[in-house]
Amino acid sequence: MAAGALAAAPVLAQAPAHAASQAPAHATSRAPAAYRNPLVEQRADPHIGRHTDGHYYFTATSPEYDRIILRRSRTLRGLARADESVIWRRHTSGDMASHIWAPELHHINGKWYIYFAAAPADDVWKIRIWVLENANADPFKGRWREKGQLTTAWDTFSLDATTFTHRGGRYLAWAQYEPGMDNNTGVFLSRMANPWTLTGPQIRLTTPEYDWECVGFKVNEGPSVIQRNGRVFLSYSASATDFNYCMGLLTADTRSDLMDPASWSKSPTPAFTSNDTTKQYGPGHNCFTVAEDGRTDVLVYHARQYKDIAGDPLHDPNRHTRVQTFGWKPDGTPDFGVPVADGVATWVS
């Protein structure tokens, strides 16, 4: 979720906590079910993970920017009709009182964690990353405890945290403004000491440099990781949150040191963009999950059904959650295709 004002398959298990980060651990004989987009209306920055209990868990940004919601279903299409629970609301004063953005739900070491962005009531663009924890086996029950702000190297605008494991270590990727840079946000990476604490240095993975990353605002944000074919792929979103919003892609060899910036290569062209034929605009802030068969990779993202927006795009509520399957090119890189049209079944059982 770009900050307009500043510049203005996960499998939810203990390892890996971030989805589809490796081949699905529980393939089944169930074929993917048919579904139609949009999956969930007026829910941006979607995050869907399939837990070891067989349920898909869904959370996303609500257009009022005031709460964290949760749904679950045994099928992806069932999330459209699933009951929605509010598991946490913004504070009425002080910290975590404004701009509740981009929650992600992860299951780590037997507990549930939610990473999200929030700002204080008296400084609504002082957006930082915060963490909630729930020790109950059912994230709809128990108590969500506020673990506090996740501290990074700089006390600057930061958001869109995601976590994943690689070769036995846990990492956090997120978006942040780096002091001295002529941009809004880049994407950074650090190892984690525990689910709410970074350890060691943080490195910059990508900063806006290509024209398609700098339309409206110079933004790289919304990272998500999938590991396949001997490589680690990190997608991210770029430019303003209107129809120029799109996805980029970074790649590292799975044997490499992810904390070495030289391990990562960046695609000079976007991996997923608006499409006039299918009438989908501003696709981005994605995550990865797997279909009901436990094998088919699924791209989760938001997009609008129209290009023209009156006023600030952040005040337009119609970024809807969408899902579609994707494949892999002969060179082993992901092939996201184009955002599918509304009302089109992207797979059939």
C-alpha positions in Angstrom: 0.0 0.0 0.0 1.9 3.1 -1.2 1.9 6.0 1.1 0.4 8.7 -1.0 1.1 11.3 1.5 4.7 10.6 2.3 5.4 11.2 -1.1 2.6 10.1 -0.4 1.4 -21.1 -1.2 1.9 -19.8 1.9 1.5 -23.0 4.0 1.0 -21.5 7.4 3.1 -23.9 9.3 6.1 -23.5 11.6 8.5 -24.1 8.8 8.2 -22.4 6.4 5.8 -19.8 7.8 5.5 -17.9 4.6 3.7 -19.8 2.1 4.5 -21.5 -1.0 8.0 -20.7 0.0 8.9 -24.3 -1.0 7.1 -27.1 -2.7 3.7 -27.6 -0.9 4.1 -30.0 2.0 0.6 -31.6 1.8 -0.4 -32.3 -1.8 -3.8 -33.9 -2.1 -5.8 -35.5 -4.8 -8.5 -32.8 -4.7 -8.6 -30.9 -7.9 -8.6 -27.1 -7.9 -12.2 -25.8 -7.7 -13.7 -23.3 -10.1 -14.0 -19.7 -8.9 -14.6 -16.2 -10.3 -13.0 -12.9 -9.6 -13.2 -10.7 -7.7 -12.8 -13.1 -4.8 -13.4 -10.6 -2.0 -14.6 -7.0 -2.8 -13.1 -3.9 -1.1 -10.2 -5.8 0.5 -6.8 -4.6 -0.6 -3.3 -5.9 0.2 -4.6 -9.4 0.5 -2.8 -12.2 2.3 -4.0 -15.8 2.0 -2.2 -18.8 3.6 -3.1 -22.5 3.7 -2.5 -23.8 7.2 -1.8 -27.4 8.1 -5.3 -27.7 9.4 -6.5 -27.6 5.8 -8.0 -24.1 6.0 -7.2 -21.1 4.0 -6.8 -18.0 6.2 -7.5 -14.6 4.7 -6.7 -11.1 5.9 -6.4 -7.7 4.1 -6.7 -4.0 4.4 -10.2 -2.7 5.0 -11.0 0.6 3.2 -11.7 2.4 6.5 -8.1 1.6 7.6 -9.3 1.0 11.1 -9.3 -2.7 11.9 -7.8 -6.1 11.2 -10.1 -8.8 9.8 -9.8 -12.5 9.4 -11.7 -15.1 7.3 -11.2 -18.9 6.8 -12.4 -21.6 4.5 -11.4 -25.0 3.3 -11.5 -23.7 -0.3 -10.2 -20.5 -1.9 -13.7 -19.7 -3.4 -15.2 -20.3 0.0 -13.4 -17.2 1.3 -15.8 -15.1 -0.7 -18.7 -16.2 1.5 -16.8 -16.9 4.8 -17.8 -15.1 7.9 -15.5 -12.2 8.6 -14.3 -11.5 12.1 -12.7 -8.3 13.4 -9.8 -9.6 15.6 -8.3 -6.2 16.4 -9.3 -2.5 16.1 -7.2 0.6 16.0 -6.5 2.6 19.2 -8.6 5.7 19.7 -5.5 7.7 20.7 -1.7 7.4 20.7 0.1 4.7 18.7 -1.7 2.3 16.3 -4.6 4.7 15.9 -4.5 5.4 12.2 -3.7 3.9 8.7 -4.1 0.2 9.7 -2.6 -1.3 6.6 -1.5 -4.5 5.0 -1.9 -7.2 7.7 -0.2 -10.6 7.2 -1.0 -13.7 9.3 1.8 -16.2 10.0 2.1 -19.3 12.2 5.5 -19.5 13.8 6.7 -21.9 16.5 3.1 -22.8 17.5 1.8 -19.2 17.8 0.0 -16.9 15.4 1.5 -13.5 14.4 0.1 -10.6 12.5 2.4 -8.0 11.0 0.8 -4.7 10.0 1.4 -1.0 9.6 -0.1 1.7 11.7 0.4 5.4 12.7 -0.2 7.5 15.8 -3.4 9.6 16.0 -1.4 12.9 16.1 0.9 12.0 13.2 -1.0 9.9 10.7 1.9 9.5 8.2 4.3 8.3 10.8 3.7 4.8 9.7 5.6 2.0 11.3 5.5 -1.9 11.5 3.7 -3.5 14.5 3.2 -7.1 15.6 0.4 -9.0 17.3 0.7 -12.5 18.9 -1.9 -15.1 19.7 -0.9 -18.4 21.4 -4.3 -20.0 20.8 -4.4 -22.8 18.3 -7.4 -21.1 16.7 -6.6 -17.5 15.6 -10.3 -16.6 16.0 -10.0 -17.4 19.7 -7.7 -16.5 22.5 -6.2 -13.1 23.0 -4.2 -11.0 20.5 -1.4 -9.4 22.4 0.4 -6.3 21.1 4.1 -7.2 20.9 5.0 -3.6 20.0 6.8 -1.9 17.1 9.2 -3.9 15.1 12.4 -1.9 15.2 14.4 -1.4 12.1 17.7 0.4 11.5 16.0 3.8 10.9 12.9 5.3 12.6 11.3 6.2 9.2 8.2 5.4 7.2 7.9 1.6 7.0 5.3 -1.0 6.2 4.4 -4.2 4.4 6.4 -6.7 6.5 6.4 -10.4 5.4 8.4 -13.3 6.9 9.8 -16.5 5.4 12.4 -19.1 6.2 15.4 -20.2 4.1 18.0 -22.8 4.9 16.9 -22.9 8.5 16.9 -19.2 9.1 14.0 -16.8 9.4 13.9 -13.5 7.5 11.8 -10.4 7.4 11.3 -8.4 4.2 9.6 -5.0 4.3 9.3 -1.6 2.6 10.9 1.6 4.2 12.1 5.0 3.4 15.9 5.1 3.6 17.4 8.4 4.8 19.2 10.3 2.1 17.5 8.5 -0.8 15.5 10.3 -3.4 12.5 8.0 -3.3 9.5 7.0 -1.1 10.3 3.4 -0.2 12.7 0.6 -1.1 12.5 -3.1 0.0 14.8 -4.4 2.7 15.8 -7.7 4.2 17.0 -8.8 7.7 17.4 -12.0 9.7 15.1 -12.4 12.7 16.0 -13.2 16.3 12.3 -14.0 17.0 9.0 -13.2 15.3 9.1 -9.6 16.5 12.8 -8.8 16.6 15.4 -8.3 13.9 19.0 -9.3 14.3 22.2 -8.3 12.5 22.3 -5.9 9.6 19.5 -5.0 7.2 20.2 -4.8 3.4 18.5 -3.0 0.6 17.1 -5.4 -2.0 15.6 -2.9 -4.4 15.0 0.8 -4.8 12.9 2.4 -7.5 15.1 3.0 -10.6 13.2 2.1 -13.7 10.6 4.4 -15.2 7.8 1.9 -14.4 8.7 2.0 -10.7 8.6 5.8 -10.5 5.2 6.8 -11.9 3.4 9.1 -9.4 5.6 8.0 -6.6 9.0 6.3 -6.4 7.8 3.2 -4.6 9.0 -0.4 -4.1 6.8 -2.1 -1.5 4.7 -5.2 -0.7 7.3 -7.9 -0.9 6.4 -11.6 -1.1 8.5 -14.7 -1.4 8.2 -18.0 -3.2 10.9 -20.6 -3.5 10.9 -22.9 -6.6 13.3 -24.5 -9.1 16.4 -23.9 -7.0 15.7 -20.1 -6.7 14.2 -17.6 -4.3 11.8 -15.2 -6.0 10.7 -12.0 -4.3 7.9 -10.1 -5.9 7.2 -6.5 -5.0 4.9 -3.7 -6.1 5.9 -0.3 -7.7 4.6 3.2 -8.5 1.5 4.9 -7.3 -1.6 3.0 -6.2 -3.6 3.9 -9.3 -3.5 2.0 -12.7 0.3 2.5 -12.8 0.7 0.1 -9.9 2.5 -3.1 -11.0 4.7 -6.0 -9.8 8.4 -6.4 -10.1 10.6 -9.5 -9.5 13.9 -10.2 -7.8 15.7 -13.6 -8.0 18.4 -15.3 -5.9 20.0 -18.7 -6.1 18.7 -20.8 -3.2 22.3 -21.8 -2.3 23.4 -18.1 -2.0 23.6 -15.9 1.0 20.4 -13.9 0.9 22.0 -11.2 3.0 24.5 -10.4 0.3 22.9 -7.9 -2.1 25.0 -9.3 -4.9 23.0 -12.6 -4.6 19.9 -10.9 -6.0 19.2 -9.9 -9.6 16.3 -7.6 -10.6 14.1 -7.9 -13.7 14.3 -4.7 -15.8 10.7 -5.1 -16.8 7.6 -5.5 -14.7 6.3 -9.1 -14.1 2.5 -8.2 -13.8 0.7 -5.1 -15.0 -2.6 -3.5 -15.8 -4.4 -4.9 -18.8 -6.9 -3.0 -21.0 -8.3 -6.2 -22.6 -9.3 -7.8 -19.3 -10.1 -4.4 -17.7 -8.0 -4.9 -14.6 -6.0 -2.0 -13.3 -3.3 -1.5 -10.7 -2.6 -5.2 -9.9 -0.2 -5.6 -7.0 0.5 -6.1 -3.3 0.5 -9.8 -3.9 1.2 -13.0 -2.0 1.5 -16.6 -3.0 -0.5 -19.7 -1.9 -1.4 -23.1 -3.3 -4.7 -24.5 -4.8 -6.8 -27.2 -3.2 -4.7 -29.9 -4.9 -1.7 -28.8 -2.9 0.4 -28.4 -6.0 -0.9 -25.7 -8.2 0.6 -22.3 -7.5 -1.8 -19.4 -7.0 -1.1 -15.6 -7.2 -3.2 -13.5 -4.8 -3.4 -9.7 -5.5 -5.6 -6.7 -5.6 -6.7 -4.7 -8.6 -9.5 -2.3 -9.6 -12.0 -2.7 -12.5 -11.5 0.9 -13.8 -8.6 3.2 -14.7 -10.0 6.7 -13.8 -10.1 7.6 -10.1 -11.4 10.9 -8.7 -9.0 12.2 -6.0 -6.4 10.3 -4.1 -6.4 6.6 -5.1 -5.9 5.7 -1.4 -9.4 7.0 -0.8 -10.9 4.8 -3.5 -12.2 1.6 -1.8 -12.5 -0.6 -4.8 -9.2 -2.5 -4.8 -10.7 -6.0 -4.7 -8.9 -9.3 -3.8 -8.3 -11.5 -6.8 -6.6 -14.9 -7.3 -5.4 -16.8 -10.3 -3.2 -19.8 -11.0 0.2 -19.3 -12.6 2.9 -21.5 -14.2 6.6 -21.5 -14.8 8.6 -20.6 -17.9 11.1 -23.0 -19.4 13.9 -21.1 -17.7 12.3 -21.8 -14.3 11.0 -18.3 -13.6 7.3 -17.6 -12.8 4.8 -16.8 -15.6 2.1 -14.7 -14.0 0.4 -14.0 -17.3 -2.1 -11.1 -17.2 -4.7 -10.3 -14.6 -7.8 -12.3 -15.6 -11.1 -10.6 -16.4 -13.9 -10.5 -13.8 -16.4 -13.3 -14.0 -13.9 -15.7 -15.7 -13.3 -19.1 -14.0 -9.5 -19.5 -13.9 -9.6 -23.2 -13.2 -12.2 -25.8 -13.3 -12.4 -29.0 -11.3 
